[in-house]
Amino acid sequence: MNKQIDVIAIVGPTASGKTALSIDLAKRYNGEVINGDSMQVYKELNIGTAKITPDEMDGVVHHLIDIKEPTDSFSVAEYQTLVRYKIADIQARGKLPILVGGTGLYVQSVLYDFRFTDDEVDEARRQAYYAELEKIGPEAMHARLAALDPKTAAELHPNNTRRVLRAIEMIEASGVQKSSEEHHLGDTPLYNHLIIGCDWPRDVLYERINRRVDMMIEKGLEAEVRGLYDRGIRNVQSIKAIGYKELYAYFDGLATRDEAIEAIKQNSRRYAKRQLTYLRNKLDVQWIGHDIAQIEAQLKK
């Protein structure tokens, strides 16, 4: 392997096979895996996030999984700091860091010279925003953001409530617009990295997503989410994840069970489309999927 490659990232939409590929590469190249999914950091969110199981790890060391409670907040800035520390630690032990996930901004923030504002989180303020969201709805909150920061509002769908609220919180707390100051989108890579992209033809990917959701239901997703719901865990970042928010709506009587399951599939497909758009526009991805021969050819360049 080319000794100059010091970090591999495996990216792609949900259900594209990133996990299996990461285990294969970790075994071939003495690697350790770093989670690059924004929701797999949460304990108890296992089935709905397609979190790797101990059996699936097959002896490969994994980092940054189950590091947060379901009620905790978690930011891309915190993730950036944690991952860069893990990369240095893994390299110091003579192993290859393999960053795996579909959250494109998280991967990008680690590999490039992103800088974030160092503002403190005001949890009381954040909870007040979520309470207001429940009262007036996502469209009204999005309109509020548009009045404060039109550029950021234009980039966010009203249903992307977590980021809408975060943008409002930032500007009202500090007077700084997210679009201009939250991060500087650096073009300079900090590592000699290779980003491998996993993808499938759209119809195949969507069928894989639908099957995955059916399997999640069979494995007990409903019971997993019910456990969080019955404990009164609401208005927090973790349960805004796909698979959780739809079943919360079912438990609240706002949808039937079948409607909730179909919404999970639909929202997962839409999310996959957004993931691909981000990865193709923002990152230097080598779309070589699961072809080990092509991957090895890239590593030898």
C-alpha positions as CSV (number, residue, x, y, z in Angstrom):
1,M,0.0,0.0,0.0
2,N,1.1,3.6,-0.7
3,K,2.6,4.7,2.6
4,Q,1.5,8.3,1.9
5,I,-2.2,7.5,2.4
6,D,-2.7,8.0,6.1
7,V,-6.5,8.1,6.3
8,I,-9.1,6.2,4.3
9,A,-12.8,7.4,4.4
10,I,-15.6,5.2,3.2
11,V,-18.7,7.2,2.4
12,G,-22.0,6.7,0.6
13,P,-25.8,6.8,1.1
14,T,-27.6,4.7,3.7
15,A,-27.8,1.0,2.9
16,S,-25.0,1.1,0.4
17,G,-22.7,-1.4,2.1
18,K,-20.2,0.8,3.8
19,T,-20.0,-1.3,7.0
20,A,-19.0,-4.6,5.3
21,L,-16.4,-2.9,3.1
22,S,-14.9,-1.2,6.1
23,I,-14.4,-4.5,7.9
24,D,-12.8,-6.0,4.8
25,L,-10.3,-3.1,4.4
26,A,-9.5,-2.9,8.1
27,K,-8.5,-6.6,8.0
28,R,-6.4,-6.2,4.8
29,Y,-4.6,-3.1,6.0
30,N,-4.3,-3.4,9.8
31,G,-6.9,-0.7,10.2
32,E,-9.3,0.6,12.9
33,V,-12.7,2.0,12.1
34,I,-13.9,5.5,13.3
35,N,-17.6,6.1,13.1
36,G,-18.7,8.8,10.7
37,D,-22.4,8.6,11.3
38,S,-23.9,11.4,13.4
39,M,-26.5,9.2,15.1
40,Q,-24.4,6.1,15.9
41,V,-22.7,8.1,18.6
42,Y,-25.9,7.6,20.7
43,K,-26.4,4.7,23.1
44,E,-29.7,2.8,22.8
45,L,-30.2,3.9,19.1
46,N,-29.0,0.6,17.7
47,I,-31.5,-0.9,15.2
48,G,-32.7,2.4,13.7
49,T,-29.2,3.6,13.0
50,A,-28.1,0.3,11.6
51,K,-25.3,0.3,14.2
52,I,-22.7,-2.4,13.7
53,T,-22.9,-5.3,16.1
54,P,-20.0,-6.9,18.0
55,D,-20.3,-9.9,15.8
56,E,-20.2,-7.8,12.6
57,M,-17.1,-6.0,13.9
58,D,-15.3,-9.4,13.7
59,G,-12.5,-8.3,16.0
60,V,-11.9,-4.9,14.3
61,V,-11.6,-2.1,16.7
62,H,-14.3,0.6,16.4
63,H,-14.2,4.2,17.8
64,L,-16.9,6.8,18.6
65,I,-19.9,4.4,18.8
66,D,-22.1,4.7,21.9
67,I,-20.3,7.7,23.4
68,K,-23.4,9.8,24.1
69,E,-26.6,9.3,26.1
70,P,-29.9,9.7,24.1
71,T,-30.5,13.0,25.9
72,D,-27.1,14.5,25.0
73,S,-26.4,17.0,22.3
74,F,-23.6,16.4,19.8
75,S,-22.1,18.8,17.3
76,V,-20.0,18.5,14.2
77,A,-17.4,20.7,15.9
78,E,-17.1,18.2,18.8
79,Y,-17.0,15.3,16.4
80,Q,-14.1,17.0,14.5
81,T,-12.0,17.3,17.6
82,L,-12.7,13.7,18.8
83,V,-11.9,12.2,15.4
84,R,-8.7,14.1,14.8
85,Y,-7.5,12.9,18.2
86,K,-8.5,9.3,17.3
87,I,-6.7,9.5,14.0
88,A,-3.5,10.6,15.7
89,D,-3.8,7.8,18.3
90,I,-4.4,5.1,15.7
91,Q,-1.5,6.3,13.6
92,A,0.8,6.4,16.6
93,R,0.1,2.7,17.1
94,G,1.1,1.9,13.5
95,K,-2.5,1.3,12.3
96,L,-4.6,2.8,9.5
97,P,-7.5,5.0,10.4
98,I,-10.7,4.2,8.4
99,L,-13.4,6.8,8.7
100,V,-16.8,5.3,7.8
101,G,-20.2,7.0,7.5
102,G,-22.7,8.8,5.4
103,T,-22.8,12.1,7.2
104,G,-20.8,14.1,4.6
105,L,-20.3,17.2,6.6
106,Y,-18.8,15.2,9.5
107,V,-16.3,13.5,7.2
108,Q,-15.5,16.7,5.4
109,S,-14.9,18.7,8.7
110,V,-12.3,16.1,9.7
111,L,-10.3,15.8,6.5
112,Y,-10.2,19.5,5.6
113,D,-9.3,22.8,7.4
114,F,-12.8,23.5,8.7
115,R,-12.9,26.0,11.6
116,F,-15.9,26.4,13.9
117,T,-17.1,29.1,16.2
118,D,-16.4,28.3,19.9
119,D,-19.7,29.3,21.3
120,E,-21.2,27.7,24.3
121,V,-24.3,25.6,24.2
122,D,-27.2,27.1,26.2
123,E,-29.3,24.0,26.9
124,A,-32.2,26.0,28.4
125,R,-32.3,28.2,25.2
126,R,-32.2,25.1,23.0
127,Q,-35.1,23.4,24.8
128,A,-37.1,26.6,24.5
129,Y,-36.6,26.5,20.7
130,Y,-37.8,22.9,20.6
131,A,-40.9,23.8,22.7
132,E,-41.6,26.7,20.3
133,L,-41.2,24.4,17.3
134,E,-43.9,22.0,18.7
135,K,-46.2,25.0,19.2
136,I,-45.9,26.8,15.9
137,G,-44.5,24.1,13.6
138,P,-41.5,23.8,11.3
139,E,-42.7,26.2,8.5
140,A,-43.0,29.1,11.0
141,M,-39.6,28.4,12.5
142,H,-38.1,28.3,9.1
143,A,-39.7,31.7,8.3
144,R,-38.1,33.0,11.5
145,L,-34.7,31.9,10.3
146,A,-35.3,33.4,6.9
147,A,-35.8,36.8,8.5
148,L,-32.5,36.4,10.4
149,D,-30.3,34.6,7.9
150,P,-31.8,34.3,4.4
151,K,-28.9,32.5,2.9
152,T,-28.9,29.7,5.5
153,A,-32.7,29.4,5.3
154,A,-32.5,29.0,1.5
155,E,-30.2,26.1,2.0
156,L,-32.3,24.3,4.6
157,H,-35.6,22.5,4.1
158,P,-38.2,23.5,6.8
159,N,-38.3,19.8,7.9
160,N,-34.6,19.8,8.7
161,T,-35.6,21.2,12.1
162,R,-32.4,20.4,14.0
163,R,-30.3,22.6,11.7
164,V,-32.9,25.3,11.4
165,L,-33.1,25.6,15.2
166,R,-29.3,25.5,15.5
167,A,-29.0,28.4,13.0
168,I,-31.6,30.4,14.9
169,E,-29.9,29.7,18.2
170,M,-26.5,30.8,16.8
171,I,-27.6,34.1,15.5
172,E,-29.8,35.0,18.4
173,A,-27.1,34.0,20.9
174,S,-24.1,35.6,19.3
175,G,-25.4,37.9,16.5
176,V,-23.4,35.9,14.0
177,Q,-25.1,34.4,11.0
178,K,-24.5,30.7,10.5
179,S,-24.0,31.2,6.7
180,S,-21.1,33.6,7.2
181,E,-19.4,32.5,10.3
182,E,-20.3,29.1,11.6
183,H,-17.5,27.4,9.6
184,H,-15.0,28.2,7.0
185,L,-15.3,25.7,4.2
186,G,-11.6,25.0,3.8
187,D,-10.2,23.6,0.6
188,T,-7.0,22.4,2.1
189,P,-6.8,18.7,3.1
190,L,-5.2,18.0,6.4
191,Y,-4.4,14.4,5.6
192,N,-3.2,12.5,2.6
193,H,-6.5,10.7,2.3
194,L,-8.5,8.5,0.0
195,I,-12.3,8.8,0.0
196,I,-14.0,5.7,-1.3
197,G,-17.6,6.1,-2.4
198,C,-20.2,3.2,-2.3
199,D,-23.3,3.5,-4.5
200,W,-25.8,1.5,-6.5
201,P,-28.1,2.3,-9.3
202,R,-31.0,4.3,-7.8
203,D,-33.6,1.5,-8.2
204,V,-31.3,-1.0,-6.5
205,L,-30.4,1.4,-3.7
206,Y,-34.0,2.2,-3.0
207,E,-34.9,-1.5,-2.9
208,R,-32.0,-2.0,-0.5
209,I,-33.3,0.8,1.7
210,N,-36.9,-0.6,1.7
211,R,-35.6,-4.1,2.6
212,R,-33.4,-2.6,5.4
213,V,-36.4,-0.9,7.0
214,D,-38.4,-4.1,6.8
215,M,-35.5,-5.9,8.5
216,M,-35.3,-3.2,11.2
217,I,-39.0,-3.7,12.0
218,E,-38.5,-7.5,12.2
219,K,-35.5,-7.0,14.5
220,G,-37.5,-4.9,17.0
221,L,-37.2,-1.3,16.0
222,E,-40.6,-0.5,17.3
223,A,-39.7,-1.8,20.8
224,E,-36.4,0.1,20.7
225,V,-38.1,3.4,20.0
226,R,-41.0,2.6,22.4
227,G,-38.4,2.3,25.2
228,L,-37.2,5.8,24.5
229,Y,-40.7,7.2,24.2
230,D,-41.9,5.6,27.4
231,R,-39.1,7.2,29.3
232,G,-40.3,10.6,28.2
233,I,-37.3,11.3,26.0
234,R,-38.5,14.1,23.7
235,N,-37.3,17.2,22.0
236,V,-33.7,16.1,21.8
237,Q,-31.3,15.6,18.9
238,S,-31.2,11.8,19.0
239,I,-34.9,11.1,18.4
240,K,-35.0,13.4,15.4
241,A,-33.3,10.6,13.5
242,I,-35.1,8.8,10.7
243,G,-36.8,5.7,12.2
244,Y,-37.4,7.4,15.5
245,K,-39.3,10.5,14.7
246,E,-41.8,8.6,12.5
247,L,-42.5,6.0,15.2
248,Y,-42.9,8.8,17.8
249,A,-45.6,10.2,15.5
250,Y,-47.3,6.8,15.5
251,F,-47.1,6.6,19.3
252,D,-48.5,10.1,19.5
253,G,-51.5,9.0,17.4
254,L,-50.5,11.2,14.5
255,A,-50.1,8.3,12.1
256,T,-50.9,4.6,11.8
257,R,-48.2,2.0,12.2
258,D,-48.2,1.3,8.5
259,E,-48.0,5.0,7.7
260,A,-45.0,5.3,10.1
261,I,-43.2,2.5,8.5
262,E,-43.8,3.8,5.0
263,A,-42.6,7.3,6.1
264,I,-39.4,5.7,7.4
265,K,-38.8,4.2,4.0
266,Q,-39.7,7.4,2.1
267,N,-37.6,9.6,4.4
268,S,-34.7,7.2,4.1
269,R,-34.8,7.3,0.3
270,R,-34.9,11.1,0.4
271,Y,-32.0,11.2,2.8
272,A,-30.0,8.9,0.6
273,K,-30.5,11.3,-2.3
274,R,-29.4,14.3,-0.2
275,Q,-26.3,12.3,1.0
276,L,-25.3,11.6,-2.6
277,T,-25.8,15.2,-3.6
278,Y,-23.6,16.4,-0.8
279,L,-20.9,13.8,-1.3
280,R,-20.7,14.5,-5.1
281,N,-20.6,18.2,-4.7
282,K,-18.4,18.7,-1.6
283,L,-15.9,15.8,-1.5
284,D,-13.2,14.3,-3.8
285,V,-14.8,10.9,-3.8
286,Q,-13.5,7.9,-5.8
287,W,-16.7,6.1,-6.7
288,I,-15.2,2.7,-6.8
289,G,-17.7,1.0,-4.5
290,H,-17.0,-2.5,-3.4
291,D,-14.4,-3.3,-6.1
292,I,-11.4,-4.3,-4.0
293,A,-9.1,-4.4,-7.1
294,Q,-9.9,-0.8,-7.9
295,I,-9.5,0.3,-4.3
296,E,-6.1,-1.4,-4.1
297,A,-5.1,0.3,-7.4
298,Q,-5.9,3.7,-5.8
299,L,-3.9,2.9,-2.7
300,K,-0.9,2.0,-4.8
301,K,-0.9,5.3,-6.8
